[in-house]
Amino acid sequence: MKHLKTALLGAACAAAFASPALAELKPGDTAPAFTAPAYLAGEAFTFKLADALAKGPVVVYFFPAANTPGCNVEAALFSQVIEKFRTHGASVIGVTAGNVDQLAEFSSNTETCAGKFPVAADTGAKIAAEYDAVLDKKPEWADRTSYTVAPDGTIAAVYSDANPNRHVREMLAAVEALEK
């Protein structure tokens, strides 16, 4: 019995001092509030999640770095269907810690955002860390993870995949589901 108590105490101590594993936020969790420098069609402004949520749901999509192949594809896909998000009262914000010096150009480039939605600079991946969306191999950059945040500030949906192709479809479905 003494050995069992010692083993249980040891396991409890190990659990208490272990580093928590990062996992994306879950539906129903409160979305971390953030304010960040951002660009829309090349123009700088300050993005505040709280202000955007006052107008409706917000899709917050994290991407590794501006002007990289997968991130360009993802931005172009969001740009192509941005009116569908707006039809449902939703806005979209891309957030990245990579190549933040290129965000003004990225936000207005006709092959990426095309000036249709803003992108925010997350220097040091601090916002991504709050959303548990950092790259394992490069923690100073964001992972490709998308969230739909309901107007009440809770996570309505999450989708994480290195492949950029399904993020738009998953987030649009989540925004549509909020209306039901």
C-alpha positions as CSV (number, residue, x, y, z in Angstrom):
1,M,0.0,0.0,0.0
2,K,2.9,2.3,0.9
3,H,4.4,1.8,-2.6
4,L,1.0,2.6,-4.3
5,K,0.7,5.8,-2.3
6,T,4.3,6.8,-3.3
7,A,3.6,5.9,-6.9
8,L,0.4,8.0,-7.0
9,L,2.2,10.9,-5.3
10,G,5.0,10.7,-7.8
11,A,2.6,10.7,-10.7
12,A,0.7,13.7,-9.3
13,C,3.9,15.6,-8.8
14,A,5.0,14.8,-12.3
15,A,1.7,15.9,-13.7
16,A,1.8,19.1,-11.8
17,F,5.2,20.1,-13.1
18,A,4.8,18.8,-16.7
19,S,4.5,21.4,-19.4
20,P,1.0,21.5,-20.9
21,A,0.7,20.3,-24.4
22,L,-0.5,22.9,-26.9
23,A,-3.8,22.2,-28.5
24,E,-6.1,24.5,-30.3
25,L,-8.9,26.1,-28.5
26,K,-12.2,24.2,-28.6
27,P,-15.7,25.3,-29.6
28,G,-17.2,26.9,-26.5
29,D,-13.9,28.3,-25.3
30,T,-13.6,32.1,-24.9
31,A,-11.5,33.5,-27.8
32,P,-8.6,35.6,-26.5
33,A,-9.1,39.3,-27.1
34,F,-6.4,41.0,-29.1
35,T,-5.4,44.2,-30.7
36,A,-2.8,44.3,-33.5
37,P,-1.4,46.4,-36.2
38,A,-3.0,45.5,-39.5
39,Y,-3.3,46.4,-43.1
40,L,-6.3,46.6,-45.5
41,A,-5.5,47.3,-49.2
42,G,-2.1,48.5,-48.1
43,E,-3.4,51.0,-45.5
44,A,-2.3,50.6,-41.9
45,F,-4.8,50.6,-39.0
46,T,-5.3,49.0,-35.7
47,F,-7.4,45.8,-35.6
48,K,-9.4,45.1,-32.4
49,L,-11.2,41.8,-32.2
50,A,-13.8,43.3,-29.8
51,D,-14.7,46.0,-32.4
52,A,-15.1,43.4,-35.1
53,L,-17.2,41.1,-32.9
54,A,-19.6,44.0,-32.2
55,K,-20.5,43.8,-35.9
56,G,-20.9,40.0,-36.2
57,P,-18.9,36.7,-36.3
58,V,-15.2,36.9,-37.1
59,V,-13.0,34.4,-38.8
60,V,-9.5,34.6,-37.4
61,Y,-7.2,32.6,-39.6
62,F,-3.5,32.1,-38.7
63,F,-1.0,31.6,-41.4
64,P,2.8,31.1,-41.2
65,A,4.1,33.9,-43.4
66,A,3.1,36.4,-46.0
67,N,4.2,35.9,-49.6
68,T,4.8,32.1,-49.3
69,P,3.2,29.6,-51.6
70,G,0.6,28.0,-49.2
71,C,-0.2,31.3,-47.5
72,N,-0.7,33.0,-50.9
73,V,-3.2,30.3,-51.9
74,E,-5.1,30.5,-48.6
75,A,-5.4,34.3,-48.8
76,A,-6.5,34.1,-52.5
77,L,-9.2,31.5,-51.5
78,F,-10.5,33.8,-48.7
79,S,-10.5,36.7,-51.1
80,Q,-12.5,34.9,-53.8
81,V,-15.4,34.2,-51.4
82,I,-15.2,37.1,-49.0
83,E,-18.7,38.3,-50.2
84,K,-20.2,35.0,-49.0
85,F,-18.8,35.7,-45.5
86,R,-20.2,39.2,-45.6
87,T,-23.6,37.9,-46.7
88,H,-23.7,36.1,-43.3
89,G,-22.5,39.2,-41.4
90,A,-19.0,37.8,-40.8
91,S,-15.6,39.4,-41.3
92,V,-12.3,37.8,-41.9
93,I,-8.8,38.7,-40.5
94,G,-5.6,36.9,-41.4
95,V,-3.0,36.9,-38.6
96,T,0.7,36.1,-39.1
97,A,4.1,36.4,-37.4
98,G,6.0,35.7,-40.6
99,N,7.2,38.4,-43.0
100,V,5.3,41.1,-41.2
101,D,7.3,43.7,-43.0
102,Q,5.5,42.5,-46.2
103,L,1.9,42.8,-44.9
104,A,1.1,46.1,-46.5
105,E,1.9,44.8,-50.0
106,F,0.4,41.3,-49.2
107,S,-2.9,43.0,-48.2
108,S,-3.3,44.7,-51.5
109,N,-1.8,42.2,-53.9
110,T,-4.3,41.1,-56.4
111,E,-3.0,37.5,-56.2
112,T,-3.5,37.3,-52.4
113,C,-5.9,39.4,-50.3
114,A,-6.7,41.8,-53.1
115,G,-7.6,44.5,-50.6
116,K,-10.7,42.5,-49.6
117,F,-9.9,41.7,-46.0
118,P,-7.3,42.8,-43.5
119,V,-4.2,41.0,-42.3
120,A,-2.6,41.6,-38.9
121,A,1.0,41.5,-37.7
122,D,1.7,39.2,-34.8
123,T,5.3,39.9,-34.1
124,G,6.7,37.1,-31.9
125,A,3.6,35.0,-32.5
126,K,2.1,36.2,-29.2
127,I,-1.5,36.2,-30.5
128,A,-0.9,32.8,-32.1
129,A,0.4,31.5,-28.7
130,E,-2.8,32.6,-27.0
131,Y,-4.8,30.7,-29.6
132,D,-2.5,27.7,-29.4
133,A,-1.6,28.1,-33.0
134,V,2.1,28.2,-33.2
135,L,4.3,26.0,-35.5
136,D,6.0,23.3,-33.6
137,K,9.2,23.5,-35.7
138,K,9.2,27.3,-35.8
139,P,7.4,28.6,-32.7
140,E,8.0,32.2,-33.7
141,W,5.5,31.7,-36.6
142,A,1.9,30.8,-36.5
143,D,0.5,27.4,-37.6
144,R,-2.2,27.2,-40.2
145,T,-5.2,27.2,-37.9
146,S,-8.6,28.9,-38.5
147,Y,-11.2,29.9,-36.0
148,T,-14.8,31.2,-36.3
149,V,-15.5,33.4,-33.3
150,A,-19.2,34.0,-32.5
151,P,-20.3,37.5,-31.7
152,D,-20.4,36.6,-28.0
153,G,-16.7,36.0,-28.1
154,T,-16.7,32.2,-27.9
155,I,-15.1,29.9,-30.4
156,A,-17.7,28.4,-32.7
157,A,-15.4,26.3,-34.8
158,V,-11.8,25.5,-35.3
159,Y,-9.9,23.9,-38.3
160,S,-6.2,23.2,-38.3
161,D,-4.4,21.7,-41.3
162,A,-1.1,22.6,-43.0
163,N,-3.0,22.3,-46.4
164,P,-4.6,25.7,-47.1
165,N,-7.4,24.4,-49.3
166,R,-10.1,23.5,-46.9
167,H,-9.9,26.4,-44.4
168,V,-12.3,28.6,-46.3
169,R,-14.9,25.9,-46.8
170,E,-14.7,24.9,-43.1
171,M,-15.0,28.5,-41.8
172,L,-17.8,29.4,-44.2
173,A,-19.8,26.3,-43.0
174,A,-19.2,27.4,-39.4
175,V,-20.4,31.0,-40.1
176,E,-23.5,29.6,-41.9
177,A,-24.2,27.3,-38.9
178,L,-24.2,30.3,-36.6
179,E,-27.4,31.5,-38.3
180,K,-29.3,28.3,-37.7
